[in-house]
Amino acid sequence: MNTYNVDVIQKVKVVYSVVASLRTAVNETLRHENVKPPVAISLLLTDDDQLQQLNKQYRGMNEPTDVLSFSPEQPVIGDQGVPYLGDIAISIPMARRQAAQGGHPLKDELLLLAVHGTLHLLGFDHEEPEQKKVMWWTQNSILAQLGAGITSPE
C-alpha cells in the first residue's frame, strides 16, 4: 500500500469538500516531511466540550482549545492496522470563531489546524522561539502549497 490513510470522524459535520481538503492537508504535510507511506492518522472534527475534556485529561488544562495531537502511545480515536502516527482533534466551533476573528474562510482555518496537528505528530513543537520559527516556516510553506489564504499566527 503506497498511500496515507486519513480517517476523518465527524462529531461536528462540515461539508464534504472541506473534509477532502483536510485529508489533502494531512497528506501534503506528510509528503512535505518525507514520511514514507503507508501510515495512518485519525482526524476528529468535534466541539469545544470534547476538546476541553481532552485538554483537561491529557494536558491538565481545563479549557477548550482549537487542536490537539495525540501520539500513538496515547491514541484516543483508534488504530487502523498500518503504522499509526496518532490522532488529531479539532474543535469546529473554535475554528469558526478564529476564522471570523482573522477575517478568513473556515476552510483556511481548518487547513492550518490540520497541518499544525500533523506537524506535532511528526515531532514539531513551538514552545521555544527557535522551534516556533521552524514550525511556523514549515506550516506556512505547506499552507502556500495548499493555496490557503492564511499563515501561522505570530
DSSP file (Angstrom, degrees, kcal/mol; ACC not computed):
  #  RESIDUE AA STRUCTURE BP1 BP2  ACC     N-H-->O    O-->H-N    N-H-->O    O-->H-N    TCO  KAPPA ALPHA  PHI   PSI    X-CA   Y-CA   Z-CA
    1    1 A M              0   0    0      0, 0.0     0, 0.0     0, 0.0     0, 0.0   0.000 360.0 360.0 360.0 126.1    0.0    0.0    0.0
    2    2 A N        +     0   0    0      2,-0.1     2,-0.3    36,-0.1     0, 0.0  -0.193 360.0  85.6-114.4  39.2    1.5    3.3   -1.1
    3    3 A T  S    S-     0   0    0     33,-0.1    36,-0.7     2,-0.0     2,-0.4  -0.843  73.0-112.9-134.7 169.0   -0.9    5.8    0.4
    4    4 A Y  E     -a   39   0A   0     -2,-0.3     2,-0.7    34,-0.2    36,-0.2  -0.862  26.5-143.0 -99.2 139.9   -1.6    7.6    3.6
    5    5 A N  E     -a   40   0A   0     34,-3.0    36,-2.5    -2,-0.4     2,-0.7  -0.906  19.5-179.8-108.0 108.4   -4.8    6.7    5.4
    6    6 A V  E     -a   41   0A   0     -2,-0.7     2,-0.7    34,-0.2    36,-0.2  -0.905  10.0-162.7-110.8 104.0   -6.5    9.7    6.9
    7    7 A D  E     -a   42   0A   0     34,-2.4    36,-3.2    -2,-0.7     2,-0.6  -0.781   5.5-159.4 -89.7 116.3   -9.7    8.6    8.8
    8    8 A V  E     -a   43   0A   0     -2,-0.7     2,-0.5    34,-0.2    36,-0.2  -0.870   5.5-168.5-102.0 120.8  -11.9   11.6    9.4
    9    9 A I  E     -a   44   0A   0     34,-2.8    36,-3.1    -2,-0.6     2,-0.8  -0.938   7.9-156.2-107.8 124.9  -14.5   11.2   12.1
   10   10 A Q  E     +a   45   0A   0     -2,-0.5     3,-0.2    34,-0.2    36,-0.2  -0.823  32.9 155.4-110.2  95.9  -17.2   14.0   12.2
   11   11 A K  S    S+     0   0    0     34,-2.4     2,-0.5    -2,-0.8    35,-0.2   0.835  89.9  37.8 -76.2 -37.1  -18.9   14.6   15.5
   12   12 A V  S    S-     0   0    0     33,-2.1    -1,-0.3    -3,-0.2     2,-0.1  -0.977 101.2-130.0-110.7 121.3  -19.5   18.1   14.1
   13   13 A K        +     0   0    0     -2,-0.5     2,-0.3    -3,-0.2    -2,-0.0  -0.422  27.1 178.5 -77.0 142.1  -20.3   17.9   10.4
   14   14 A V        -     0   0    0     -2,-0.1     5,-0.1     1,-0.0    31,-0.0  -0.910  43.6 -78.2-130.3 162.9  -18.6   20.0    7.8
   15   15 A V    >>  -     0   0    0     -2,-0.3     4,-1.8     1,-0.1     3,-0.9  -0.219  41.7-113.9 -63.8 152.4  -19.2   19.9    4.0
   16   16 A Y  H 3> S+     0   0    0      1,-0.3     4,-2.7     2,-0.2     5,-0.2   0.855 114.0  58.7 -56.0 -40.1  -17.6   17.1    2.1
   17   17 A S  H 3> S+     0   0    0      1,-0.2     4,-1.9     2,-0.2    -1,-0.3   0.854 106.1  49.5 -62.5 -33.0  -15.3   19.4    0.1
   18   18 A V  H <> S+     0   0    0     -3,-0.9     4,-2.3     2,-0.2    -1,-0.2   0.904 109.0  51.8 -70.9 -40.9  -13.8   20.6    3.4
   19   19 A V  H  X S+     0   0    0     -4,-1.8     4,-2.2     1,-0.2    -2,-0.2   0.931 110.6  48.8 -58.7 -45.2  -13.3   17.0    4.6
   20   20 A A  H  X S+     0   0    0     -4,-2.7     4,-2.3     1,-0.2    -1,-0.2   0.899 110.3  51.3 -61.5 -40.7  -11.5   16.3    1.3
   21   21 A S  H  X S+     0   0    0     -4,-1.9     4,-2.3    -5,-0.2    -1,-0.2   0.865 108.0  52.3 -65.2 -36.0   -9.3   19.4    1.7
   22   22 A L  H  X S+     0   0    0     -4,-2.3     4,-2.3     2,-0.2    -2,-0.2   0.904 108.6  49.8 -67.6 -41.0   -8.4   18.3    5.3
   23   23 A R  H  X S+     0   0    0     -4,-2.2     4,-2.8     1,-0.2    -2,-0.2   0.934 111.5  49.6 -59.6 -44.8   -7.3   14.9    4.0
   24   24 A T  H  X S+     0   0    0     -4,-2.3     4,-3.1     1,-0.2    -2,-0.2   0.901 108.6  53.0 -60.7 -41.3   -5.2   16.7    1.4
   25   25 A A  H  X S+     0   0    0     -4,-2.3     4,-2.0     2,-0.2    -1,-0.2   0.916 111.7  44.7 -62.5 -43.9   -3.7   18.9    4.0
   26   26 A V  H  X S+     0   0    0     -4,-2.3     4,-2.4     2,-0.2    -2,-0.2   0.942 115.2  48.4 -65.0 -46.4   -2.6   16.0    6.1
   27   27 A N  H  X S+     0   0    0     -4,-2.8     4,-2.6     1,-0.2    -2,-0.2   0.922 111.8  49.1 -58.7 -45.3   -1.3   14.1    3.1
   28   28 A E  H  X S+     0   0    0     -4,-3.1     4,-2.9     1,-0.2    -1,-0.2   0.872 109.8  51.9 -64.6 -37.2    0.6   17.2    1.8
   29   29 A T  H  X S+     0   0    0     -4,-2.0     4,-1.8    -5,-0.2    -1,-0.2   0.924 110.8  47.7 -64.0 -44.3    2.2   17.7    5.3
   30   30 A L  H  <>S+     0   0    0     -4,-2.4     5,-2.8     2,-0.2    -2,-0.2   0.915 114.5  46.1 -63.3 -43.0    3.3   14.0    5.4
   31   31 A R  H ><5S+     0   0    0     -4,-2.6     3,-2.0     3,-0.2    -2,-0.2   0.925 109.3  55.0 -64.0 -44.0    4.7   14.3    1.8
   32   32 A H  H 3<5S+     0   0    0     -4,-2.9    -1,-0.2     1,-0.3    -2,-0.2   0.861 111.4  45.0 -57.0 -36.5    6.4   17.7    2.7
   33   33 A E  T 3<5S-     0   0    0     -4,-1.8    -1,-0.3    -5,-0.2    -2,-0.2   0.210 115.6-116.2 -96.0  14.9    8.2   16.0    5.6
   34   34 A N  T < 5 +     0   0    0     -3,-2.0     2,-0.5     1,-0.2    -3,-0.2   0.829  49.9 170.3  57.1  39.0    9.1   12.9    3.5
   35   35 A V      < -     0   0    0     -5,-2.8    -1,-0.2    -6,-0.1     4,-0.1  -0.715  31.2-131.1 -80.2 125.5    7.1   10.4    5.6
   36   36 A K        -     0   0    0     -2,-0.5   -33,-0.1     2,-0.1    -1,-0.0  -0.633  36.9 -93.4 -80.9 128.5    7.0    7.1    3.7
   37   37 A P  S    S+     0   0    0      0, 0.0   -33,-0.1     0, 0.0     2,-0.1  -0.382  90.3  66.0 -74.2 161.6    3.6    5.5    3.2
   38   38 A P        +     0   0    0      0, 0.0     2,-0.3     0, 0.0   -34,-0.2   0.480  68.6 130.7 -87.0 144.2    1.7    3.6    4.4
   39   39 A V  E     -a    4   0A   0    -36,-0.7   -34,-3.0    43,-0.1     2,-0.4  -0.959  39.4-141.0-145.0 160.9    0.9    5.4    7.6
   40   40 A A  E     +ab   5  84A   0     43,-2.3    45,-2.7    -2,-0.3    46,-0.7  -0.953  15.1 179.1-129.1 147.1   -2.5    6.2    9.2
   41   41 A I  E     -ab   6  86A   0    -36,-2.5   -34,-2.4    -2,-0.4     2,-0.4  -0.990  18.8-142.3-139.0 141.9   -3.8    9.2   11.1
   42   42 A S  E     -ab   7  87A   0     44,-1.9    46,-2.6    -2,-0.3     2,-0.5  -0.914  12.9-163.3-104.8 136.6   -7.2    9.8   12.6
   43   43 A L  E     -ab   8  88A   0    -36,-3.2   -34,-2.8    -2,-0.4     2,-0.5  -0.972   3.1-162.6-122.9 115.3   -8.7   13.3   12.4
   44   44 A L  E     -ab   9  89A   0     44,-3.3    46,-3.1    -2,-0.5     2,-0.7  -0.871   5.1-161.6-102.4 123.7  -11.6   14.1   14.7
   45   45 A L  E     +ab  10  90A   0    -36,-3.1   -34,-2.4    -2,-0.5   -33,-2.1  -0.923  38.4 138.2-102.7 114.5  -13.8   17.1   14.0
   46   46 A T  E     - b   0  91A   0     44,-3.0    46,-2.7    -2,-0.7     2,-0.2  -0.480  45.1 -79.0-140.9-158.4  -15.7   17.8   17.2
   47   47 A D     >  -     0   0    0     44,-0.2     4,-2.0    -2,-0.2     5,-0.2  -0.584  41.1 -98.5-115.8 174.9  -16.9   20.5   19.5
   48   48 A D  H  > S+     0   0    0      1,-0.2     4,-2.8     2,-0.2     5,-0.2   0.873 117.5  58.5 -60.1 -39.1  -15.4   22.7   22.3
   49   49 A D  H  > S+     0   0    0      1,-0.2     4,-2.4     2,-0.2    -1,-0.2   0.919 108.1  44.4 -61.1 -44.2  -16.7   20.5   25.1
   50   50 A Q  H  > S+     0   0    0      2,-0.2     4,-2.6     1,-0.2    -1,-0.2   0.901 113.8  49.8 -69.1 -39.2  -14.8   17.4   23.8
   51   51 A L  H  X S+     0   0    0     -4,-2.0     4,-2.7     2,-0.2    -2,-0.2   0.894 111.2  50.3 -64.7 -37.9  -11.6   19.4   23.2
   52   52 A Q  H  X S+     0   0    0     -4,-2.8     4,-2.4     2,-0.2    11,-0.3   0.925 111.0  48.7 -64.4 -43.5  -11.9   20.9   26.7
   53   53 A Q  H  X S+     0   0    0     -4,-2.4     4,-2.6    -5,-0.2    -2,-0.2   0.934 115.0  44.1 -61.1 -46.8  -12.3   17.4   28.1
   54   54 A L  H  X S+     0   0    0     -4,-2.6     4,-2.8     2,-0.2     5,-0.4   0.901 112.5  52.6 -65.3 -41.0   -9.3   16.0   26.2
   55   55 A N  H  X S+     0   0    0     -4,-2.7     4,-1.9    -5,-0.2     6,-1.6   0.898 113.3  44.2 -61.5 -41.6   -7.3   19.1   27.1
   56   56 A K  H  X S+     0   0    0     -4,-2.4     4,-1.1     4,-0.3    -2,-0.2   0.932 116.4  46.2 -67.7 -46.3   -8.0   18.6   30.8
   57   57 A Q  H  < S+     0   0    0     -4,-2.6    -2,-0.2    -5,-0.2    -3,-0.2   0.895 127.0  24.8 -65.2 -42.3   -7.4   14.9   30.7
   58   58 A Y  H  < S+     0   0    0     -4,-2.8    -3,-0.2    -5,-0.2    -1,-0.2   0.696 136.2  25.5-102.0 -21.3   -4.1   14.9   28.7
   59   59 A R  H  < S-     0   0    0     -4,-1.9    -3,-0.2    -5,-0.4    -2,-0.2   0.454  94.6-121.9-122.3  -4.0   -2.7   18.4   29.4
   60   60 A G  S  < S+     0   0    0     -4,-1.1     2,-0.6    -5,-0.4    -4,-0.3   0.709  71.2 128.0  70.4  20.0   -4.2   19.3   32.8
   61   61 A M        -     0   0    0     -6,-1.6     2,-1.8     2,-0.1    -1,-0.2  -0.936  50.1-154.5-114.3 112.8   -5.8   22.5   31.2
   62   62 A N        +     0   0    0     -2,-0.6   -10,-0.1    -6,-0.1    -9,-0.1  -0.445  63.0  87.9 -88.2  66.0   -9.5   22.8   31.9
   63   63 A E  S    S-     0   0    0     -2,-1.8    -8,-0.1   -11,-0.3    -2,-0.1  -0.985  80.0 -99.9-154.9 151.6  -10.3   25.0   28.9
   64   64 A P        -     0   0    0      0, 0.0     2,-0.3     0, 0.0   -16,-0.1  -0.343  38.8-174.3 -70.0 158.7  -11.2   24.4   25.2
   65   65 A T        -     0   0    0    -17,-0.2    29,-0.2     1,-0.1    26,-0.2  -0.892  31.8-116.0-143.8 173.3   -8.6   24.7   22.6
   66   66 A D  S    S+     0   0    0     -2,-0.3    25,-2.3     1,-0.3     2,-0.3   0.893  88.6   5.5 -84.5 -40.6   -8.5   24.6   18.8
   67   67 A V  E     -C   90   0A   0     23,-0.2     2,-0.3    27,-0.1    -1,-0.3  -1.000  55.2-173.7-148.8 142.3   -6.4   21.5   18.1
   68   68 A L  E     -C   89   0A   0     21,-2.2    21,-2.8    -2,-0.3     2,-0.4  -0.986  10.1-154.7-133.1 145.9   -4.8   18.7   20.0
   69   69 A S  E     -C   88   0A   0     -2,-0.3     2,-0.5    19,-0.2    19,-0.2  -0.957   5.2-161.9-121.2 141.9   -2.5   15.9   18.7
   70   70 A F  E     -C   87   0A   0     17,-3.0    17,-2.3    -2,-0.4     6,-0.1  -0.984  15.3-133.4-128.0 124.6   -2.1   12.5   20.4
   71   71 A S    >   -     0   0    0     -2,-0.5     3,-1.9    15,-0.2    15,-0.2  -0.159  35.0 -99.1 -67.2 167.0    0.9   10.3   19.7
   72   72 A P  T 3  S+     0   0    0      0, 0.0    14,-0.1     0, 0.0    -1,-0.1   0.740 121.1  66.8 -61.9 -21.8    0.4    6.5   19.0
   73   73 A E  T 3  S+     0   0    0      1,-0.3    13,-0.0     0, 0.0    -2,-0.0   0.706 114.2  29.0 -71.4 -18.2    1.2    5.8   22.7
   74   74 A Q  S <  S+     0   0    0     -3,-1.9    -1,-0.3    13,-0.0    13,-0.1  -0.283  80.7 172.7-135.9  51.2   -2.0    7.6   23.7
   75   75 A P        +     0   0    0      0, 0.0     4,-0.1     0, 0.0    -4,-0.1  -0.372  11.2 179.8 -65.3 137.5   -4.5    7.2   20.9
   76   76 A V  S    S+     0   0    0      2,-0.1   -22,-0.0    -6,-0.1    10,-0.0   0.461  78.7  36.9-112.5  -5.9   -7.9    8.5   21.7
   77   77 A I  S    S-     0   0    0      1,-0.2     2,-0.3   -35,-0.1   -34,-0.1   0.782 110.7 -85.3-113.7 -50.6   -9.6    7.7   18.4
   78   78 A G        -     0   0    0    -36,-0.1     2,-0.3     2,-0.0    -1,-0.2  -0.884  23.1 -99.1 158.8 170.6   -8.2    4.4   17.1
   79   79 A D        -     0   0    0     -2,-0.3   -38,-0.0    -4,-0.1     5,-0.0  -0.909  17.4-160.1-119.1 145.6   -5.7    2.4   15.2
   80   80 A Q        -     0   0    0     -2,-0.3   -39,-0.0     2,-0.3    -1,-0.0   0.144  48.4 -98.5-119.3  19.7   -6.2    1.2   11.6
   81   81 A G  S    S+     0   0    0      1,-0.3     3,-0.0   -41,-0.0    -2,-0.0   0.468  95.9  84.9  83.6   1.1   -3.7   -1.7   11.2
   82   82 A V  S    S-     0   0    0      1,-0.1    -2,-0.3   -77,-0.1    -1,-0.3  -0.787 103.6 -55.0-121.7 170.6   -0.9    0.2    9.5
   83   83 A P        -     0   0    0      0, 0.0   -43,-2.3     0, 0.0     2,-0.6  -0.264  65.7-146.1 -49.9 124.6    1.9    2.2   11.0
   84   84 A Y  E     -b   40   0A   0    -45,-0.2   -43,-0.2     1,-0.1     3,-0.1  -0.859  25.0-175.7-109.0 119.2   -0.1    4.7   13.1
   85   85 A L  E     -     0   0A   0    -45,-2.7     2,-0.3    -2,-0.6   -44,-0.2   0.760  50.5-107.4 -84.1 -26.0    1.1    8.2   13.6
   86   86 A G  E     -b   41   0A   0    -46,-0.7   -44,-1.9   -15,-0.2     2,-0.3  -0.884  36.8 -52.3 135.9-165.8   -1.6    9.3   16.0
   87   87 A D  E     -bC  42  70A   0    -17,-2.3   -17,-3.0    -2,-0.3     2,-0.4  -0.858  28.5-162.4-118.4 146.2   -4.8   11.3   16.4
   88   88 A I  E     -bC  43  69A   0    -46,-2.6   -44,-3.3    -2,-0.3     2,-0.5  -0.999   8.1-166.0-124.9 130.9   -5.7   14.9   15.7
   89   89 A A  E     -bC  44  68A   0    -21,-2.8   -21,-2.2    -2,-0.4     2,-0.4  -0.977   5.6-171.6-119.2 129.8   -8.8   16.5   17.3
   90   90 A I  E     -bC  45  67A   0    -46,-3.1   -44,-3.0    -2,-0.5     2,-0.7  -0.970  20.4-136.2-123.2 133.4  -10.1   19.9   16.0
   91   91 A S  E  >  -b   46   0A   0    -25,-2.3     4,-2.3    -2,-0.4   -44,-0.2  -0.800  12.2-163.8 -86.9 113.9  -12.8   22.0   17.5
   92   92 A I  H  > S+     0   0    0    -46,-2.7     4,-2.5    -2,-0.7     5,-0.2   0.918  89.1  51.2 -65.5 -44.1  -15.1   23.2   14.7
   93   93 A P  H  > S+     0   0    0      0, 0.0     4,-2.2     0, 0.0    -1,-0.2   0.915 111.7  47.5 -60.9 -40.1  -16.7   25.9   16.8
   94   94 A M  H  > S+     0   0    0      1,-0.2     4,-2.6     2,-0.2    -2,-0.2   0.915 111.5  50.9 -64.9 -42.2  -13.3   27.3   17.9
   95   95 A A  H  X S+     0   0    0     -4,-2.3     4,-2.5     1,-0.2    -1,-0.2   0.896 108.4  52.5 -61.9 -40.0  -12.1   27.2   14.3
   96   96 A R  H  X S+     0   0    0     -4,-2.5     4,-2.4     2,-0.2    -1,-0.2   0.931 110.9  46.8 -60.5 -45.5  -15.2   29.1   13.3
   97   97 A R  H  X S+     0   0    0     -4,-2.2     4,-2.6     1,-0.2    -2,-0.2   0.923 113.4  48.1 -64.1 -43.6  -14.5   31.8   15.9
   98   98 A Q  H  X S+     0   0    0     -4,-2.6     4,-2.3     2,-0.2    -1,-0.2   0.888 111.3  50.7 -65.8 -38.4  -10.9   32.1   14.9
   99   99 A A  H  X>S+     0   0    0     -4,-2.5     5,-2.0     2,-0.2     4,-1.2   0.931 112.1  47.1 -63.5 -45.1  -11.7   32.3   11.2
  100  100 A A  H  <5S+     0   0    0     -4,-2.4     3,-0.4     1,-0.2    -2,-0.2   0.925 113.6  48.1 -62.0 -44.4  -14.2   35.1   11.9
  101  101 A Q  H  <5S+     0   0    0     -4,-2.6    -1,-0.2     1,-0.2    -2,-0.2   0.868 115.5  44.8 -63.6 -37.2  -11.7   36.9   14.1
  102  102 A G  H  <5S-     0   0    0     -4,-2.3    -1,-0.2    -5,-0.2    -2,-0.2   0.586 108.3-124.9 -84.6 -10.5   -9.0   36.6   11.5
  103  103 A G  T  <5S+     0   0    0     -4,-1.2    -3,-0.2    -3,-0.4    -4,-0.1   0.831  71.1 112.3  72.2  32.5  -11.3   37.5    8.6
  104  104 A H  S   <S-     0   0    0     -5,-2.0    -1,-0.3    -6,-0.2    -2,-0.1  -0.874  73.6 -79.6-131.5 166.0  -10.6   34.4    6.5
  105  105 A P     >  -     0   0    0      0, 0.0     4,-1.7     0, 0.0     3,-0.3  -0.252  33.8-121.8 -65.8 151.1  -12.7   31.4    5.5
  106  106 A L  H  > S+     0   0    0      1,-0.2     4,-2.7     2,-0.2     5,-0.2   0.888 112.1  61.3 -56.1 -41.2  -13.3   28.5    7.9
  107  107 A K  H  > S+     0   0    0      1,-0.2     4,-2.2     2,-0.2    -1,-0.2   0.905 103.3  49.0 -55.7 -43.6  -11.7   26.1    5.4
  108  108 A D  H  > S+     0   0    0     -3,-0.3     4,-2.2     2,-0.2    -1,-0.2   0.899 110.7  50.4 -65.1 -40.0   -8.4   28.0    5.6
  109  109 A E  H  X S+     0   0    0     -4,-1.7     4,-2.3     1,-0.2    -2,-0.2   0.917 111.1  48.9 -62.6 -42.6   -8.5   27.9    9.4
  110  110 A L  H  X S+     0   0    0     -4,-2.7     4,-2.5     2,-0.2    -2,-0.2   0.867 108.3  53.6 -66.7 -35.9   -9.2   24.2    9.3
  111  111 A L  H  X S+     0   0    0     -4,-2.2     4,-2.6    -5,-0.2     5,-0.2   0.936 109.1  49.6 -61.3 -45.5   -6.3   23.7    6.9
  112  112 A L  H  X S+     0   0    0     -4,-2.2     4,-2.8     1,-0.2    -2,-0.2   0.931 112.5  47.1 -57.6 -46.9   -4.0   25.5    9.3
  113  113 A L  H  X S+     0   0    0     -4,-2.3     4,-2.7     2,-0.2    -1,-0.2   0.874 111.9  49.9 -67.2 -36.9   -5.1   23.4   12.2
  114  114 A A  H  X S+     0   0    0     -4,-2.5     4,-2.2     2,-0.2    -1,-0.2   0.922 114.2  44.5 -67.0 -43.4   -4.8   20.1   10.3
  115  115 A V  H  X S+     0   0    0     -4,-2.6     4,-2.6     2,-0.2    -2,-0.2   0.937 114.4  50.5 -63.5 -46.2   -1.3   21.0    9.2
  116  116 A H  H  X S+     0   0    0     -4,-2.8     4,-2.0    -5,-0.2    -2,-0.2   0.930 111.8  46.8 -57.9 -49.1   -0.4   22.2   12.7
  117  117 A G  H  X S+     0   0    0     -4,-2.7     4,-1.8     1,-0.2    -1,-0.2   0.889 112.0  50.4 -62.5 -40.1   -1.7   19.0   14.3
  118  118 A T  H  X S+     0   0    0     -4,-2.2     4,-1.3     1,-0.2    -1,-0.2   0.910 107.8  52.9 -65.8 -42.1    0.1   16.8   11.8
  119  119 A L  H  <>S+     0   0    0     -4,-2.6     5,-2.5     1,-0.2     3,-0.3   0.896 106.3  53.8 -61.6 -38.8    3.4   18.6   12.4
  120  120 A H  H ><5S+     0   0    0     -4,-2.0     3,-1.8     1,-0.2    -1,-0.2   0.918 105.6  53.2 -59.8 -42.0    3.0   18.0   16.1
  121  121 A L  H 3<5S+     0   0    0     -4,-1.8    -1,-0.2     1,-0.3    -2,-0.2   0.800 106.3  54.5 -62.3 -26.9    2.6   14.2   15.4
  122  122 A L  T 3<5S-     0   0    0     -4,-1.3    -1,-0.3    -3,-0.3    -2,-0.2   0.360 130.0 -94.7 -89.2   5.0    5.9   14.4   13.4
  123  123 A G  T < 5S+     0   0    0     -3,-1.8    -3,-0.2     1,-0.3    -2,-0.1   0.440  76.6 141.3 101.3   0.1    7.7   15.9   16.4
  124  124 A F      < +     0   0    0     -5,-2.5    -1,-0.3    -6,-0.2     2,-0.3  -0.431  23.5 176.6 -72.6 151.3    7.5   19.6   15.7
  125  125 A D        -     0   0    0      6,-0.2    10,-0.4    -2,-0.1     9,-0.1  -0.938  28.9-156.9-146.9 168.7    6.9   22.0   18.7
  126  126 A H        +     0   0    0     -2,-0.3     6,-0.1     9,-0.1    -2,-0.0   0.044  61.3 107.5-139.5  27.5    6.6   25.7   19.3
  127  127 A E  S    S+     0   0    0      4,-0.0    -1,-0.0     5,-0.0     3,-0.0   0.886  78.9  49.8 -73.4 -39.7    7.5   26.1   23.0
  128  128 A E  S  > S-     0   0    0      1,-0.1     4,-2.8     0, 0.0     5,-0.2  -0.751  91.0-117.8-101.1 148.3   10.9   27.7   22.3
  129  129 A P  H  > S+     0   0    0      0, 0.0     4,-2.3     0, 0.0     5,-0.1   0.866 114.1  47.7 -54.0 -41.6   11.4   30.6   19.9
  130  130 A E  H  > S+     0   0    0      2,-0.2     4,-1.9     1,-0.2     5,-0.2   0.903 112.9  48.4 -69.1 -39.4   13.7   28.6   17.5
  131  131 A Q  H  > S+     0   0    0      1,-0.2     4,-2.9     2,-0.2     5,-0.2   0.923 111.7  50.6 -62.3 -44.0   11.3   25.7   17.4
  132  132 A K  H  X S+     0   0    0     -4,-2.8     4,-3.1     1,-0.2     5,-0.3   0.908 107.5  53.4 -61.5 -43.1    8.4   28.0   16.8
  133  133 A K  H  X S+     0   0    0     -4,-2.3     4,-2.1    -5,-0.2    -1,-0.2   0.915 112.7  43.9 -58.7 -44.8   10.3   29.7   13.9
  134  134 A V  H  X S+     0   0    0     -4,-1.9     4,-2.4     2,-0.2    -2,-0.2   0.924 115.7  47.3 -67.2 -45.3   10.9   26.3   12.2
  135  135 A M  H  X S+     0   0    0     -4,-2.9     4,-2.9   -10,-0.4    -2,-0.2   0.925 113.2  47.6 -64.8 -44.0    7.4   25.1   12.8
  136  136 A W  H  X S+     0   0    0     -4,-3.1     4,-2.8     2,-0.2    16,-0.3   0.904 111.9  50.4 -64.9 -40.4    5.8   28.3   11.5
  137  137 A W  H  X S+     0   0    0     -4,-2.1     4,-2.1    -5,-0.3    -1,-0.2   0.929 113.0  46.5 -61.1 -44.5    8.0   28.4    8.4
  138  138 A T  H  X S+     0   0    0     -4,-2.4     4,-2.2     2,-0.2    -2,-0.2   0.932 113.0  49.0 -64.1 -46.7    7.1   24.8    7.7
  139  139 A Q  H  X S+     0   0    0     -4,-2.9     4,-3.0     1,-0.2     5,-0.2   0.934 111.6  49.2 -56.5 -48.0    3.4   25.4    8.3
  140  140 A N  H  X S+     0   0    0     -4,-2.8     4,-2.1     1,-0.2    -1,-0.2   0.868 109.1  52.5 -63.8 -36.8    3.4   28.4    6.0
  141  141 A S  H  X S+     0   0    0     -4,-2.1     4,-1.8    -5,-0.2    -1,-0.2   0.928 113.4  43.5 -62.6 -45.2    5.2   26.5    3.3
  142  142 A I  H  X S+     0   0    0     -4,-2.2     4,-1.8     2,-0.2    -2,-0.2   0.916 112.3  52.3 -68.3 -43.4    2.6   23.8    3.3
  143  143 A L  H  X>S+     0   0    0     -4,-3.0     5,-2.5     1,-0.2     4,-0.6   0.880 108.6  51.6 -61.1 -37.5   -0.3   26.2    3.5
  144  144 A A  H ><5S+     0   0    0     -4,-2.1     3,-1.0    -5,-0.2    -1,-0.2   0.907 107.6  52.0 -64.4 -41.7    1.1   28.0    0.5
  145  145 A Q  H 3<5S+     0   0    0     -4,-1.8    -1,-0.2     1,-0.3    -2,-0.2   0.850 109.9  50.2 -61.3 -33.5    1.3   24.7   -1.4
  146  146 A L  H 3<5S-     0   0    0     -4,-1.8    -1,-0.3    -5,-0.1    -2,-0.2   0.570 113.8-119.9 -81.1  -9.5   -2.4   24.1   -0.5
  147  147 A G  T <<5 +     0   0    0     -3,-1.0    -3,-0.2    -4,-0.6     2,-0.2   0.722  54.4 163.1  76.6  21.7   -3.4   27.6   -1.7
  148  148 A A      < -     0   0    0     -5,-2.5     2,-0.3    -6,-0.2    -1,-0.2  -0.481  40.7-139.9 -74.7 143.6   -4.7   28.6    1.7
  149  149 A G  S    S+     0   0    0     -2,-0.2     2,-0.3   -44,-0.1    -1,-0.1  -0.241  75.9  78.6 -95.3  44.9   -5.2   32.3    2.3
  150  150 A I        -     0   0    0     -2,-0.3     2,-0.3   -42,-0.1    -2,-0.1  -0.986  56.8-160.8-148.7 151.3   -3.8   32.2    5.8
  151  151 A T        -     0   0    0     -2,-0.3     3,-0.1    -8,-0.0   -39,-0.1  -0.863  42.4 -74.4-128.3 168.5   -0.4   32.0    7.5
  152  152 A S        -     0   0    0    -16,-0.3    -1,-0.0    -2,-0.3   -16,-0.0  -0.306  55.8-105.5 -60.8 141.2    0.6   30.9   11.0
  153  153 A P              0   0    0      0, 0.0    -1,-0.1     0, 0.0   -17,-0.0  -0.335 360.0 360.0 -65.7 151.5   -0.2   33.4   13.8
  154  154 A E              0   0    0     -3,-0.1    -2,-0.1   -18,-0.0   -18,-0.0   0.480 360.0 360.0 -75.5 360.0    2.7   35.4   15.1
